[in-house]
């Protein structure tokens, strides 16, 4: 943004905040006094009156506001207009159009000229609320003129344009993508990403991933990461694997590890966290991740998952934990697999009673071997070739429990 745009803008903001502070100290009581204050020539008195009118919804102020709006300076005209909008004046749309039509003259006002284009954009959201998008091009004109600065008022209108103005929707979307990735303001980037997600969901998942990995603001990266989870990004798992060692903020590395364990929670997810944990450079994060691993139990499957699919999950988990060295002895793995294959045969025949018996047999074998493994460890005895570690026990025992919970109980 050129310096000539920055100085008036900052001066206006300073004036506005100073007068808001003064307005907060002005006490106006009684409807008559509030309405009388609308005839004041003092900026702070007018601002205080407008606040009271909005808070109390004094619709009786509408005629006075409409009568006196054009006697105000451009800033107060906009405030009058917004109050009329909030009160539901039937003339708001016509007044907003008139305000924009007269804005070209704001540049000649002394001692503080106003930027006509920006003043127009300030009122465009009112037009949009009435379905009038005729001035949408002014939003792009302001953003283009002031590059690389992104005016927050103009930015806030892009989502409405993308949603409601077909001729400009793609242009608005592209600008939101650009702002979310490149703007210097972390807030602009975050708000733009939120707009994109609300409008397009998984259609902008690549942009969300980019922000989650590249944004310089930690809070934006976390927002994007959380959004990937809400969107059920199909590439969430490999993305989290990649980000766990690369995320600069140690608190977020904890959250990534927690997400892998609690949200996804497969043997592979646990294994990734297990291998990473000793390498975590921050001692607090290293300790916290270790605690989460100790507390870990596999996530309960969705109730929508069919029982046969749940049984297949237990079968594949049995082989996966063997691959990871969490159970030992191929013959033992085969014993467990035989029980599960028998359970599948019974389930295919509609015999849920005998299916349940086989799953219970599987679970008892896992528990028995885990108890033996723990006992040998307590006695400092070498591990037997047949063993079940705590990781193997958690995945096999709990997933069997989840399966049993879905099968009819014994009568």
Secondary structure, DSSP 8 states (H G I E B T S, - for coil): --HHHHHHHHHHHHHHHHHHHHHHH----SHHHHHHHTT---HHHHHHHHHHHHHHT-GGGHHHHHHHGGGS-HHHHHHHHHHHHHHT-TTHHHHHHHHHHHGGGGGG-SSS---HHHHHHHHHHHHHHTT--TTHHHHHHHHHHTTT---HHHHHHHHHHHHH-HHHHHHHHHHHHHHHHH-S-HHHHHHHHHHHHHHHGGGGHHHHHHHHHH-SSHHHHHHHHHHHHHTT-TTHHHHHHHHHHH-S-HHHHHHHHHIIIIII--HHHHHHHHHHHTT-SSHHHHHHHHHHHHH-------TTS-HHHHHHHHHHHHHHHHHTTSEE-HHHHHHHHHHHHHHHHHHHTT-HHHHHHHHHHHHHHHHHHHHHHHHHHHTT----SSEE-HHHHHHHHHHHHHHHHHS----
